[in-house]
């Protein structure tokens, strides 16, 4: 009796999963939006280059590249066969990388913003004395002041007009300086007059002296 060696058949690969047409349609739309988002990050990278923002360039470029790679793997899920699951896992890995970078940068920016806000609050509340706010002059206040000035000018003009009407007709209101000058001149003239001479009453002519009458 001869011994026969039984050879086992080679192991066959497990059957791969293929997405249906409906599933491929959903995956295709996701790939399209992932590419659109990647293009937006590339545009943002160009803007950061103009602004010379090195950190912004690195972050936006890294996120844009990872989204683009993930979109290409999603397209491969739709267009290829027998590799749907590996391509899907690769796409999910690229999206995870993009999300991780974005979350880290957002957390760093939030921490910096919180520190700056606390610093400003401490400086304003404890290190600097608050300056009293002066009320701003509004247009209504300016108009009210202008009206008051106009009323004061009108009252002054009316008072001057009343004083002019009270003065006798044909005479001008005497100036204070002119009145004082006339009083000083009268006092000086009275001191130089002769002792025996009597001053004529105001408004009457002085009596004529003999010999002073001019010949006819």
TIZA-256957 format. One record per residue (C-alpha): x, y, z; residue number from 1. Coordinates in steps of 0.25 Angstrom, whole numbers, plus 5000, padded with zeros to 4 digits. Each point is the difference from the previous one (the first is absolute). Example, Ala and Ser with C-alpha at 12.3 -4.5 7.8 and 13.67 -1.06 7.14 Angstrom:
2
{{5049,4982,5031},1},
{{5006,5014,4998},2},
***
This chain:
216
{{5000,5000,5000},1},
{{5006,5013,4996},2},
{{4999,5013,5007},3},
{{4994,5011,4992},4},
{{5003,5014,5004},5},
{{4988,5009,5000},6},
{{5003,5014,4996},7},
{{4991,5011,5006},8},
{{4995,5010,4990},9},
{{5006,5014,5002},10},
{{4992,5009,5008},11},
{{4992,5010,4992},12},
{{4999,5014,5003},13},
{{4987,5004,5007},14},
{{4990,5007,4991},15},
{{5002,5015,5000},16},
{{4988,5009,5002},17},
{{4995,5009,4989},18},
{{4991,5012,5002},19},
{{4987,5001,4993},20},
{{4997,5011,4990},21},
{{4992,5008,5010},22},
{{5012,4999,5010},23},
{{5010,5004,4989},24},
{{4991,5012,4997},25},
{{5001,5005,5014},26},
{{5015,4997,5001},27},
{{5002,5008,4987},28},
{{4993,5012,5005},29},
{{5008,5000,5013},30},
{{5013,4999,4991},31},
{{4995,5012,4992},32},
{{4998,5009,5013},33},
{{5013,4995,5005},34},
{{5007,5005,4988},35},
{{4993,5013,5001},36},
{{5004,5002,5014},37},
{{5014,4997,4996},38},
{{5000,5010,4989},39},
{{4996,5011,5010},40},
{{5011,4996,5009},41},
{{5010,5002,4989},42},
{{4994,5014,4997},43},
{{5002,5003,5015},44},
{{5014,4995,4999},45},
{{5003,5010,4988},46},
{{4994,5011,5009},47},
{{5009,4997,5011},48},
{{5012,5000,4991},49},
{{4996,5014,4996},50},
{{4999,5004,5015},51},
{{5013,4993,5003},52},
{{4993,4991,5011},53},
{{5009,4988,5001},54},
{{4991,4993,5010},55},
{{4988,5002,4992},56},
{{5007,4995,4987},57},
{{5004,4987,5007},58},
{{4987,4997,5006},59},
{{4991,5003,4988},60},
{{5009,4993,4991},61},
{{5000,4987,5009},62},
{{4985,5000,5001},63},
{{4998,5003,4985},64},
{{5009,4988,4996},65},
{{4994,4990,5010},66},
{{4986,5004,4995},67},
{{5004,4998,4986},68},
{{5006,4987,5002},69},
{{4988,4995,5008},70},
{{4991,5005,4988},71},
{{5009,4992,4990},72},
{{4998,4987,5009},73},
{{4985,5002,5000},74},
{{5000,5001,4985},75},
{{5008,4987,4999},76},
{{4989,4994,5009},77},
{{4990,5003,4989},78},
{{5009,4997,4987},79},
{{5007,4988,5004},80},
{{4996,4986,5004},81},
{{5004,4990,5011},82},
{{5007,5011,5008},83},
{{4989,5008,5005},84},
{{5002,4997,5015},85},
{{5015,5003,5000},86},
{{4998,5013,4992},87},
{{4989,5004,5009},88},
{{5009,4998,5012},89},
{{5011,5008,4994},90},
{{4990,5012,4997},91},
{{4995,4999,5014},92},
{{5015,5001,5005},93},
{{5003,5012,4992},94},
{{4987,5007,5005},95},
{{5004,4997,5014},96},
{{5014,5006,4998},97},
{{4993,5013,4995},98},
{{4991,5000,5011},99},
{{5011,4998,5010},100},
{{5008,5012,4995},101},
{{4988,5009,5000},102},
{{4996,4997,5014},103},
{{5015,5002,5005},104},
{{5001,5013,4993},105},
{{4986,5005,5005},106},
{{5004,4996,5015},107},
{{5013,5007,4999},108},
{{4993,5013,4995},109},
{{4989,4999,5010},110},
{{5010,4999,5011},111},
{{5008,5012,4995},112},
{{4987,5008,4999},113},
{{4996,4996,5014},114},
{{5014,5004,5006},115},
{{5000,5014,4992},116},
{{4986,5002,5005},117},
{{5003,4997,5015},118},
{{5013,5009,4999},119},
{{4992,5012,4995},120},
{{4989,4998,5011},121},
{{5011,5000,5011},122},
{{5007,5012,4994},123},
{{4987,5008,4999},124},
{{4994,4996,5013},125},
{{5012,4999,5010},126},
{{5012,5008,4993},127},
{{4994,5012,4994},128},
{{4991,5010,5006},129},
{{4987,5001,4992},130},
{{4999,5014,4993},131},
{{4987,5007,5002},132},
{{4992,5001,4987},133},
{{4997,5014,4996},134},
{{4986,5002,4995},135},
{{5001,5002,4985},136},
{{4994,5013,4994},137},
{{4988,4996,4992},138},
{{4994,5008,4988},139},
{{4988,5004,5009},140},
{{5009,5006,5011},141},
{{5007,5008,4990},142},
{{4987,5005,4994},143},
{{4995,5004,5014},144},
{{5013,5008,5003},145},
{{4999,5007,4987},146},
{{4985,5004,5003},147},
{{5004,5005,5013},148},
{{5011,5009,4994},149},
{{4990,5005,4990},150},
{{4990,5003,5011},151},
{{5011,5007,5008},152},
{{5004,5009,4988},153},
{{4985,5003,4997},154},
{{4998,5005,5015},155},
{{5012,5008,5000},156},
{{4996,5007,4987},157},
{{4986,5003,5005},158},
{{5006,5006,5013},159},
{{5009,5009,4992},160},
{{4988,5004,4991},161},
{{4992,5004,5013},162},
{{5012,5008,5006},163},
{{5001,5008,4986},164},
{{4985,5003,5001},165},
{{5000,5005,5014},166},
{{5011,5011,4997},167},
{{4995,5014,4996},168},
{{4997,5003,4986},169},
{{5012,5007,4993},170},
{{5010,4996,5010},171},
{{5009,4988,4998},172},
{{5002,4991,5012},173},
{{5013,5005,5007},174},
{{5011,4991,5001},175},
{{5006,4997,5014},176},
{{5014,5004,4996},177},
{{4995,5013,4993},178},
{{4992,5004,5013},179},
{{5012,4998,5009},180},
{{5009,5008,4991},181},
{{4990,5012,5000},182},
{{4999,4999,5015},183},
{{5015,5001,5001},184},
{{5001,5012,4991},185},
{{4989,5007,5008},186},
{{5008,4998,5013},187},
{{5013,5005,4993},188},
{{4993,5013,4994},189},
{{4993,5003,5014},190},
{{5014,5000,5006},191},
{{5006,5010,4990},192},
{{4988,5010,5001},193},
{{5002,5013,5007},194},
{{4996,5001,5015},195},
{{4990,5011,4998},196},
{{4994,4995,4988},197},
{{4986,4994,5001},198},
{{4997,4989,4991},199},
{{4987,5002,4992},200},
{{4989,4990,5002},201},
{{4999,4989,4991},202},
{{4992,5004,4987},203},
{{5001,5015,5002},204},
{{5010,5010,4993},205},
{{5010,5007,5008},206},
{{4998,5015,5003},207},
{{5007,5009,4991},208},
{{5011,5009,5006},209},
{{5002,5014,4997},210},
{{5010,5003,4989},211},
{{4998,4987,4994},212},
{{4989,5004,4991},213},
{{5005,5001,4986},214},
{{4998,5013,4993},215},
{{4988,5002,4991},216},
***
